[in-house]
């Protein structure tokens, strides 16, 4: 029962926060190499998948992190970082060596290719991208080697390895479609391996409180009163509030407002419902109150947001 709640809630959460995935390059290096990555925009999370060898990832002010073959790392904050290997000070400059494959192949001129890495980005879309970005930690690491709970992610990575290694008809399109499924499979595997810091995903994974988040995601305009949510979790009002604040690092009202605005943003982008209809569907009796809440959390009034999202490029 809990597994179904978690999977359903994760699906709804991802539907409210669309993610566009790209696979930018495949890196094959010899013994001494390094690549610097500049800071990314808010909502853009770089990722690295180590196919072979040992890699170090360094962020300024933090100890380097060792990544082994089968590891996948995502940096949701998009902070500047360096991936490197080999003896310090001997790194040869990285350069594109092949462009007629599904993604560019990058190397450093050495014949040996002890290191093999896929690099790309997850871009959180829509005005609610900040909400999901805030729910994720600074670093997210999944280890797939020898782990049954990451078997599907590993299978997808194996397919990406094959498609990026050869110049075959349609490889670029195949890689694009597979990359779009990568974030969901990564997030599922990460949730199964991780001890959570307080936040939205910790709430989703909590056995007692997950039914409350499920109710908010399934029907954000429904009865999401404290009493009703506590009842769904089989907890007293006081125990529910105390546990919710500790796990989510926010009140139920704050989490509900975020979910409501993410859903409202989705409907505004689709353009089928009026602002008044959306206001009612996400649980606001007053359209004026809805407009104020939307602008406070999203940063633009509903009408302005709709115009910006539907304006031709």
For each residue, the residues with C-beta under 8 A, 3 or more apart:
1: 4 5
2: 5 6 207 210
3: 6 7
4: 1 7 8
5: 1 2 8 9 210 211 214
6: 2 3 9 10 191 204 205 210
7: 3 4 10 11
8: 4 5 11 12 214 218
9: 5 6 12 13 204 210 213 214 217
10: 6 7 13 14 184 187 188 191 204
11: 7 8 14 15
12: 8 9 15 16 217 218
13: 9 10 16 17 132 200 204 217
14: 10 11 17 18 19 183 184 187
15: 11 12 18 266
16: 12 13 128 217 259 262 263 266
17: 13 14 124 125 126 128 129 131 132 262
18: 14 15 124 125 126
19: 14 122 123 124 125 183 184
20: 122 123 125 180
21: 120 121 122 123 179 180 182 183
22: 120 121 123 176 179
23: 102 103 118 119 120 160 164 175 176 179
24: 103 104 119 120 121
25: 96 103 104 105 106 118 119 120
26: 101 103 104 105 106 116 117 118 119 164 165
27: 33 35 94 105 106 107 115 116 117 118 119
28: 105 106 107 113 115 116 117
29: 33 53 85 86 94 107 108 110 113 114 115
30: 33 86 92 107 108 110 111 112 113 114 115
31: 85 86 87 90 110 112 114
32: 85 86 87 90 91 92 108
33: 27 29 30 84 85 86 91 92 94 108 115
34: 82 83 84 85 91 94
35: 27 82 83 84 94 106 119
36: 80 81 82
37: 40 46 80 81 82 83
38: 80
39: 78 79 80
40: 37 44 45 46 78 79 121
41: 44 78
42: 78 129 130 133
43: 78 123 124 125 129 130 133
44: 40 41 78 121 122 123 124
45: 40 74 75 76 77 78 121 122 123 124 133 136
46: 37 40 74 75 78 81 119 120 121
47: 72 73 74 75 119 120 121 122 182 186
48: 55 57 67 72 73 83 117 118 119
49: 71 72 117 118 119 157 160
50: 53 54 55 67 68 69 70 71 72 115 116 117
51: 69 116 117 118 157 161
52: 69 113 114 115 116
53: 29 50 69 85 114 115 116
54: 50 66 67 68 69 85 115
55: 48 50 66 67 68 83 84 85 115 117
56: 64 65 66 67 83 84 85
57: 48 64 65 67 73 81 82 83
58: 62 64 65 81 82 83 84
59: 62 75 79 80 81
60: 80
61:
62: 58 59 65
63:
64: 56 57 58
65: 56 57 58 62 73 139 141
66: 54 55 56
67: 48 50 54 55 56 57 71 73 141
68: 50 54 55 71 143 145
69: 50 51 52 53 54 145
70: 50 143 144 145 146 154
71: 49 50 67 68 141 142 143 144 145
72: 47 48 49 50 141 142 144 153 157 186
73: 47 48 57 65 67 139 140 141 142
74: 45 46 47 122 139 140 141 186
75: 45 46 47 59 78 79 81 138 139 140
76: 45 133 136 137 138 140
77: 45 133 138
78: 39 40 41 42 43 44 45 46 75
79: 39 40 59 75 138
80: 36 37 38 39 59 60
81: 36 37 46 57 58 59 75
82: 34 35 36 37 57 58
83: 34 35 37 48 55 56 57 58 117 119
84: 33 34 35 55 56 58 91
85: 29 31 32 33 34 53 54 55 56 114 115
86: 29 30 31 32 33 90 91
87: 31 32 90
88: 91
89:
90: 31 32 86 87
91: 32 33 34 84 86 88 108
92: 30 32 33 108 109 110
93: 108
94: 27 29 33 34 35 106 107 108
95: 106 107 108 109
96: 25 99 104 105 106
97: 105 106 107
98: 101 104 105
99: 96 104 105
100: 167
101: 26 98 104 105 164 165 166 167 171
102: 23 163 164 167 168 171 172 174 175
103: 23 24 25 26 164 172 175
104: 24 25 26 96 98 99 101
105: 25 26 27 28 96 97 98 99 101 164
106: 25 26 27 28 35 94 95 96 97
107: 27 28 29 30 94 95 97 110 113
108: 29 30 32 33 91 92 93 94 95
109: 92 95
110: 29 30 31 92 107 113
111: 30
112: 30 31
113: 28 29 30 52 107 110 116
114: 29 30 31 52 53 85
115: 27 28 29 30 33 50 52 53 54 55 85
116: 26 27 28 50 51 52 53 113 161
117: 26 27 28 48 49 50 51 55 83
118: 23 25 26 27 48 49 51 157 160 161 164
119: 23 24 25 26 27 35 46 47 48 49 83
120: 21 22 23 24 25 46 47 179 182
121: 21 22 24 40 44 45 46 47
122: 19 20 21 44 45 47 74 182 183
123: 19 20 21 22 43 44 45
124: 17 18 19 43 44 45 129 132 133
125: 17 18 19 20 43 129
126: 17 18 129 262 265 266 269 309
127: 130 265 298 299 300 305 309
128: 16 17 131 132 258 261 262 265 266 298
129: 17 42 43 124 125 126 132 133
130: 42 43 127 133 134
131: 17 128 134 135 258 261 262 297
132: 13 17 124 128 129 135 136 200
133: 42 43 45 76 77 124 129 130 136
134: 130 131 199
135: 131 132 199 200 201
136: 45 76 132 133 140 199 201
137: 76 140 197 199
138: 75 76 77 79
139: 65 73 74 75
140: 73 74 75 76 136 137 186 190 194
141: 65 67 71 72 73 74 190
142: 71 72 73 150 153 186 189 190 193
143: 68 70 71 147 150 193
144: 70 71 72 147 150 153 154 157 189
145: 68 69 70 71
146: 70
147: 143 144 150 151 154 193
148: 151
149: 189 192 193
150: 142 143 144 147 153 154 189 192 193
151: 147 148 154 155
152: 155 156 185 189
153: 72 142 144 150 156 157 182 185 186 188 189
154: 70 144 147 150 151 157 158
155: 151 152 158 159
156: 152 153 159 160 178 181 182 185
157: 49 51 72 118 144 153 154 160 161
158: 154 155 161 162
159: 155 156 162 163 178
160: 23 49 118 156 157 163 164 175 178 179 182
161: 51 116 118 157 158 164 165
162: 158 159 165 166
163: 102 159 160 166 168 171 174 175 178
164: 23 26 101 102 103 105 118 160 161 171 175
165: 26 101 161 162
166: 101 162 163 171
167: 100 101 102 171
168: 102 163 171
169:
170: 173 174
171: 101 102 163 164 166 167 168 174 175
172: 102 103 175 176
173: 170 176 177
174: 102 163 170 171 177 178
175: 23 102 103 160 163 164 171 172 178 179
176: 22 23 172 173 179 180
177: 173 174 180 181
178: 156 159 160 163 174 175 181 182
179: 21 22 23 120 160 175 176 182
180: 20 21 176 177 183
181: 156 177 178 184 185
182: 21 47 120 122 153 156 160 178 179 185 186
183: 14 19 21 122 180 186 187
184: 10 14 19 181 187 188
185: 152 153 156 181 182 188 189
186: 47 72 74 140 142 153 182 183 189 190
187: 10 14 183 184 190 191
188: 10 153 184 185 191 192
189: 142 144 149 150 152 153 185 186 192 193
190: 140 141 142 186 187 193 194
191: 6 10 187 188 194 201 204 205
192: 149 150 188 189
193: 142 143 147 149 150 189 190
194: 140 190 191
195:
196: 199 201 202 205
197: 137 202
198: 202 246 247 248 249
199: 134 135 136 137 196 202 203 248 249
200: 13 132 135 203 204 213 248 255 258
201: 135 136 191 196 204 205
202: 196 197 198 199 205 206 247 248
203: 199 200 206 209 210 212 213 244 247 248 255
204: 6 9 10 13 191 200 201 210 213
205: 6 191 196 201 202 210
206: 202 203 209 210 243 247
207: 2 210
208: 233 234 235 243
209: 203 206 212 213 233 240 243 244 247 248
210: 2 5 6 9 203 204 205 206 207 213 214
211: 5 214 215 232 233
212: 203 209 215 216 229 230 232 233 240 244 252
213: 9 200 203 204 209 210 216 217 255
214: 5 8 9 210 211 217 218
215: 211 212 218 219 222 224 228 229 232
216: 212 213 219 220 224 229 252 255 256 259
217: 9 12 13 16 213 214 220 259
218: 8 12 214 215 222
219: 215 216 222 224
220: 216 217 224 256 259 260 263 282 283
221: 260 280 281 282 283
222: 215 218 219 283
223: 228
224: 215 216 219 220 228 229 252 256 283
225: 228 229
226: 229 230 237 240 241 252
227: 230 231 237
228: 215 223 224 225 231 232
229: 212 215 216 224 225 226 232 233 240 252
230: 212 226 227 233 235 236 237 239 240 241
231: 227 228 234
232: 211 212 215 228 229
233: 208 209 211 212 229 230 240
234: 208 231
235: 208 230 239 240 243
236: 230 239 240
237: 226 227 230 240 241
238: 241 242
239: 230 235 236 242 243
240: 209 212 226 229 230 233 235 236 237 243 244
241: 226 230 237 238 244 245 251 252
242: 238 239 245 246
243: 206 208 209 235 239 240 246 247
244: 203 209 212 240 241 247 248 251 252
245: 241 242 248 249 250 251
246: 198 242 243 249
247: 198 202 203 206 209 243 244
248: 198 199 200 202 203 209 244 245 251 252 255
249: 198 199 245 246
250: 245 254 255
251: 241 244 245 248 254 255
252: 212 216 224 226 229 241 244 248 255 256
253: 256 257
254: 250 251 257 258
255: 200 203 213 216 248 250 251 252 258 259
256: 216 220 224 252 253 259 260
257: 253 254 260 261 293 297
258: 128 131 200 254 255 261 262 297
259: 16 216 217 220 255 256 262 263
260: 220 221 256 257 263 264 282 283 284 293
261: 128 131 257 258 264 265 282 293 294 297 298
262: 16 17 126 128 131 258 259 265 266
263: 16 220 259 260 266 267 281 282
264: 260 261 267 268 278 279 282 290 294 302
265: 126 127 128 261 262 268 269 294 298 305
266: 15 16 126 128 262 263 269 270
267: 263 264 270 272 273 278 281
268: 264 265 271 275 278 302 305 306 309
269: 126 265 266 306 309 310
270: 266 267 273
271: 268 306 310
272: 267
273: 267 270 277 278 281
274: 277 278
275: 268 278 279 287 290 291 302 303 306
276: 279 280 287
277: 273 274 280 281
278: 264 267 268 273 274 275 281 282 290 302
279: 264 275 276 282 284 286 287 290 291
280: 221 276 277 283 284 285
281: 221 263 267 273 277 278
282: 220 221 260 261 263 264 278 279 290
283: 220 221 222 224 260 280
284: 260 279 280 287 289 290 293
285: 280 289
286: 279 289 290
287: 275 276 279 284 290 291
288: 291 292
289: 284 285 286 292 293
290: 264 275 278 279 282 284 286 287 293 294 302
291: 275 279 287 288 294 295 301 302
292: 288 289 295 296
293: 257 260 261 284 289 290 296 297
294: 261 264 265 290 291 297 298 300 301 302 305
295: 291 292 298 299 300 301 302
296: 292 293
297: 131 257 258 261 293 294
298: 127 128 261 265 294 295 305
299: 127 295
300: 127 294 295 304 305 308
301: 291 294 295 304 305
302: 264 268 275 278 290 291 294 295 305 306
303: 275 306 307
304: 300 301 307 308
305: 127 265 268 294 298 300 301 302 308 309
306: 268 269 271 275 302 303 309 310
307: 303 304 310 311
308: 300 304 305 311
309: 126 127 268 269 305 306
310: 269 271 306 307
311: 307 308
312:
313:
